[in-house]
Amino acid sequence: MLKSHRLLAAGVSAAFVLMLCGCTTLKETYADVKGSISGLFGGSDENQTAEELAWAGMDYYDGGDYKKAIDHFQRLKDIYPFSQYAILAELKLGDAHYKLEQYEDAIFAYEEFEKLHPRNEAVPYVIYQIGRSHFDRITTSDRDQTYTRKAMETFQRLIRQYPDSPYARSAAEHVVGCYKSLAGHDFGVGVFYFKSKHYPAALARFRSVVSDYPDVGYHQQALDFIARTESKMAETGISEDSSGTRSGT
């Protein structure tokens, strides 16, 4: 079962390689692909051709051995930079690093791919993966939101540039997650300011939640705190000046 599944995955990978390389004829049948891949098992990695490195790298990748996959794809790039398989290596390097949660390395590989092949049909996927490499590092809303903002900017770029891509639809869902995290962060900071009696700063945060992040789970809570904060400001004699900042009277 496992062996047949891996061979099927190898066949899919074969088609993907040919798509990326722009090949118009199929040089190997599916049976030939299975034979060439199975022949790699137990063989030496010395003096492998670009094609052999590509298939070996894909087999390691499909088998979950991402470190060995990276080794093969990197050697393919280094030894055969002008091979038709180099473009596969450039893309799968990003994927393998992503699988290992080596997000900075993944982003570097994806960004390099987009820079070298801006018209390639895999670019929407690449942009999506850059966004995911930021998004997957988002923790809780009380932590620094740098990754959240980078993820949101990347997903929004994908939606603008490739609105009809299926990856754009997935990106839109992640944008909502980014909004929730940012709204939760601003709301949490507002509560902190409110509890420490820094009411003008608290009010500014709660208002930003209402105006910038509506309908992501914090809207009503922010409205409630706005009312409570304005009440506290009235009790303590704090007013709002014409510039929109809050100051004590």
N, C-alpha and C positions, 0 to 999 in steps of 0.2 A: 504493500500500500504506500509506504513512505517513498520507496524507490520510484514507483510510477508517478507519484505526485511530483517528485523532484524533476523527473524527466519532462513532465508536462510543463512545469515552471520553466525549464530550460528551453522548451519550444517557444513559449511566450516570450522569453528573453531574446531568443533568436530573432523573432519577428520585430522586436523593439530595436535591436541593433540595426537591422536592415532599414528600418524606418528612419533612425537617426542618421545613418550614413547616407541616406538618399539613394540606396541601391534600387534598381528597377527590375532586376532579375534575381531569382532565388537560386543561388549556386548550390545549395544543399537542400535535399528534401528533409522532412522532419526525421525520418529514420537516419539519415546521414548525420543530422545534428546530434541525435542521441548517441550515435556511434562515436563521434568525435569527442563528445563530452565524457562518455564513459571511458574512453581511452586515456583521459587525463588522470584518472585515479591510479595512484601508485607510480605515476611517471615522474621524471625529473623536471624541475623547474628551470634547469639550465638551458640556455639557448632556445627558449620558446619563441615562437613567432608572435606577432601582434594578435593574430586570431586566437592562438592558443592561450595567450595571457588573458584575452577578453573572456573566452569561455571558462577558463579556470576561475577567473575573478567572479564571474556570474554564478558559477557553481558554489563557490565559497559563500557568496552573498546569499543565495537562495537557501543554503544550508545553515545560515545564521552565524557563520564564522567571519564576522565583519573585519576583524583585524587582518586576516589573511587576504580577504577581498581587497582591502585598502592597499596592501603590499603589492598585489598583482596589478591593480589599476594604476598605482603610482609608477610602477616599473614600465607599464605599457606607455604611459605618458612620457616618461623620461627617455625611453629607448626608441620609441616609434612616435614621435610627436606629430608626424604628418600622415600617420596611418588613418584609414577610414574608421578604425576602431577607437581612435584616441578620443573622439567626441563622446563615446559611450563611457570611457574611463573617467572623463571629466565630470560627467553627470553622476555616475555611480559612486565616485569618491564622496560627493556631497551626501548621497543617500547613506553610505556606510558610516560616515562620521555622525550623521543624524541618528542612526540606529544605536550607536554607542553613546549617545547623548553628549558628544563632543561638538557642542553647538557652534562655537566660534569657528572651528575648522570647517564645519558644514557650511556655515554662512560664507566663508572665504571661497570654498569650492563652488557654491552656487552662484555667487556674485561674479566669479571669474568666468563661469560658463555663460552667464547672461552677457557679459562684456564681449566675449569672443564670438558668441553666436546670437546676436540680438534678434535675428529673424527666425530662429529655430522654433518649431512648433512645441517644443518642450518648455519654452520660456515661461508660460503661465504657471506651469507646475513648479518651476524653479523659484519664481517669486513667491508662490504659496509656501514652499518649503522654507524660504528665508523667514517669512512671517511666522511659521510654526516653530522655527528655531528660536525665535524671541518669545513666542506665546507659551511654549512649554516650560519656560523658566519663570513664569509668573507664579508667585506663591500666594500670599494672603494680601488682602487690601490694605493692611496696616504697614506693609513693607514698601520699600522704594518702588516706584512705578515706571522706572526707566524702560524695562523690558516690555511693559504693557504699552507704552507710547510707541516704541519702535515697532512692535507687532501691529498695532492699529494703523500706523502710517504705511507699513508694507502691504497690509491687506487692502487698505483703501486705494493704494496705487494699483494693485492688481485689478480691483473692481473698475477703476477708471480706464485702465489701458485695455483690459480684456473682459468687458462686461458680459459677453456671451459664453465665456469659458465656464465649464462645470466647477473649476477651482474658484471662480469668483463667487459662486453661490456658497461654497463652503467658507470662503473668506468672510462673507457677510455675516454668517453665524458667529464666527470668531470675533468680529468687530463688536457684536453685542456683548460677548464675554469681556472684551476689553473695556467697554463702557461701564459694565457692572463693577469691574475692579477699580476703575478710576473714580466712579461715583462712591463706592464704598470707602475709598481712601479719603476723598474730600469730606464725606460725611463723618468718618472717624476723627479726622482732624478737627472738624467743627465741634464735635462732642467734647473733645479734649479742651478746646478753647472755652467752650461753654462752662465746663466743670471748673476750669481754672479762672473763671470770671473775666476772661478776655472777650467780652460780648461783641464788640465791633468785628473782631477777626472771625468769631464764630458765625456771626450773621453773614459775612461775606462768603464763607465756605458753604453754608446751607443754601444760600441763594444760587451759588454756582452749581450745586447739585440739581436744583430745580430747573435752571436755565440750560445747562450744558448736557445733562444726562437724564432727560425725562423718561419715565416709564421703564426703568431698568431695576426697580425694586426698592429704591430709596426715596422716591418722590414724596409720598405722603409723610414719611418720617421727617424729611427735611422741612416740609411745610409746618409740621407740628413744632419743630424746634425753632423755626423762624418766629412763630407766634410767641413761644416761650422766651426767646432771646429778646424780641422787641419789648415784651413786657418787663423783663429784667432791666433793659436799658432805660425804659420809662421810669421805673422805680428808683434807679440809681442816678438819674439825671443825665444820662449819656444821649447825645443827639447825633444826627447825621448831617454833615455839612454839604454844601452845594457840589463839591467835587465827587461825592459818592463815597468818600472815606468816612470812617466813624471816629469820633473823638470825644473826649470828656468835655463837659461844659464848664 
